[in-house]
Amino acid sequence: MPSPTVNAQRFRILEALDLLDPSPDAPLDRFVRIAARAADAPIALVTFVGPHHQVNKASLGLDDPTTPLADAFCVHALDGPALLEVPDALQDERFAHSALVTGPPGVRSYAGQPIVFEGIVLGTVCVLDRVPRRFTEADREVLADLSGLVSDLLARRHEQRLRRLQERRAFDCAAAAGEWLWETDPAQRVTWMAGRFDDEVGRSAGDRVGETMVDRDVLDGLGRPVAPPLTLAQLMQRREPFRGIVAMLDGVASPRYIERNASPLFDEADGFQGFRGSCREVTDRVHAEQLALEADAARRANRSRSEFLSRVSHELRTPLNAVLGFTQMMLLDDTPDAAPTPVQRERLDIVLQAGQRLLALIDDVLDIGRIEQGGRALSPAAVDVHAAVQDALALLQPECDARSVTLCNLVEPRACVVRADGRALVQVLLTAMSNGVKYNRAGGRVTVRVQPGDPACIVVEDDGPGLDASQLAQLYEPFNRLGAESGTVPGSGLGLVIGKSLVERMHGTLEVSSVAGAGTSVRIALPRAPASNAGAPPPEQRGRRTVLYVEDNTVNAMLMEQLFEEEPAWRLLVASSGQAAIDVASVTPCDLVLVDMNLGDMTGLEVVRALRERGVQPRMGFIAVSADAFAEQVRAATDFGLAAYWTKPLDLREAMRRLRDLLA
């Protein structure tokens, strides 16, 4: 007898082919008629052996649709594939007590040829007689042929079931995806259609069979005819697969769009048979892309307007910064020869107030606080290039870490000293190095080195994507970001423009060379300082105090910068947002942190809390610098542990006194 595993396989196949149902199977009836006639037997069966009984799926001469396994002859044929023959059942102990033998129909002889499907015996084609007999070779050949035909019939049924299952799955998947499926003949007539077609256009799929597919213009994702013009008929005449082809939906009045995907069909002789494909309605997507295009056009218009306003603002703020800065410096100057007279002081106060009002008006109307300030007075001095690079590197380190870019300072301390404004040089280096970091790839590298000679040449090199010739030609156009405006990297397009201007004002040159795909090199040439200063760091580098000023108002930050220019031993770092302050203070030790209480991205107290959580504790602590002067606000800051609370506008003389006391 077959093993339990083989039995389980047989049961699964019989269940899948629906052969355990005892209801008659008309196509199989022909086989039993042929078998009975060929063997001259009164009984012929096509049987399948199930888990509980034998199913007589087709029978002649036996009325019972099933037979108990204990009485069945065919059970003993499962060890096949050889024919099982029983000449006299009464003389065979396996069948002598079978109800088929001892009762009606009184079977005495049997011949059964196993039905084999995928290597498993499922049942038999058999003949039975009421008298003992030996079957002839011709009888055996007929049974073998009929068994093979039944096997072939079952194989075709199985293939049909699989095909229907696959089609059903395809229909279900298409319906779930909102699609419908179709086929055409070589003349582009619809031969089959199914899926959600009925739902989409209000016609049944059967109505379309036999129709020629309606020719439509091929459209782009915005619903516009492609260039050069192309129609669906022309596309299908190419007999090539196509994907994502958009066209107007057939049979509807309002503008609706479908996306077609299809592959050509060929027979075994490579004869073209038509197309098989799918469609889905993409009206919502096309409309969304149309809206996105309109929104992008609006954004470009807004950007153009913003760029115009930015240009105007930049031109206004540059001289105004000088007016405000120098006015305040003149008011603070108490040297006998330069101190203003009372009348001059009164006039300077008027100039200062008018300038502040004008600056506030510009800020309110134009709102371009991100634009870097230019045109400030420069103070050339001996600057150690290594120290300047380190200052820029400290500010860029968080961004380097975030973008996985390595920034290397290959300039040795005191190996190169140039004559430049220290703050301006850091700004230029920061621009060049920041570009190398921002537009680099993950794992990229930015290096800073110095070439020998006079003037000294500081080289900032990166291994990023580089620039092509057309981009290099537009490099110094204000507000031109060379296509980066469509990406996620922030910027204004003014950095190198301002940097080049600053370098030229320091009697140097700034040049950029690049090869697309091979990185970019920025060369900053500046005059060397006298040799006597080359062996030691500049005076302002010794014993410096570092102060971080967290301020999102550019004018306020500039005012503080002017104060710090009077003290070469002080270094001021400005962070224009709370997050920028956290990034800078986390990598750069600071002696004092001055923090505005109302920043664009967080409050001053939130900045202090975040820094304390990271273990940042300046030696002189945190001081609030804010225009909020209510008693409860001051109390909240002092209760939070801030060392002091300075209210704006600052008294510059008093502010200098306090800073000198703190930083002494």
Beta strands, then each sheet from edge to edge (+ up, - down):
strand 1: 43-49
strand 2: 53-60
strand 3: 66-68
strand 4: 84-86
strand 5: 109-117
strand 6: 120-129
strand 7: 179-184
strand 8: 190-195
strand 9: 242-248
strand 10: 257-266
strand 11: 272-281
strand 12: 381-384
strand 13: 406-409
strand 14: 417-420
strand 15: 445-451
strand 16: 456-462
strand 17: 509-514
strand 18: 520-526
strand 19: 545-550
strand 20: 570-575
strand 21: 592-595
strand 22: 622-626
strand 23: 644-647
sheet 1: 3+ 2- 1+ 6- 5+ 4-
sheet 2: 8+ 7- 11+ 10- 9+
sheet 3: 12+ 14-
sheet 4: 13+ 15+ 16- 18+ 17-
sheet 5: 20+ 19+ 21+ 22+ 23+
end
